[in-house]
Amino acid sequence: MTGPIHRQKLDRARARLAAALSAYAYGVDEAQVQAETRGTSAAALARQVAMYLAHVSFEMCISRVGAAFGRER
């Protein structure tokens, strides 16, 4: 199973892991980090850190990170 659907599922799982770690570290609810709206400044910062973690730790390109977090334009 190595197709694009599998990659998208794996990317979303990695994004959830990064979001959970970041939410814990910044003391915000994980749902706030994954919310569609910007939310509080603490949630926005935690989301930025989570996206950075996904990019660096899992070597995901920025467009894949955006898609995994539902932030693609």
C-alpha positions, 0 to 999 in steps of 0.5 A: 500500500504505497499509493497517494491515498496511503500517503495522505492517511500517513501524513494526517496521522503524522499531523495529528501526532505533531498537533498532540505534542504541541498542544500538550507542550503549550497547554492548549486543547488539541481540538484548538490546534486542529480547528479550522479558525485561527483561535486564540494566539496560544492555539495559533502558536501551537499550530505553527509549532506543530506544522514546523514539527511535521515539516522537520521531523517527518521531512514533509514538504510544506504543501503536504504539511498544509494539506495534512493540517487542512490549511492548503489554499 
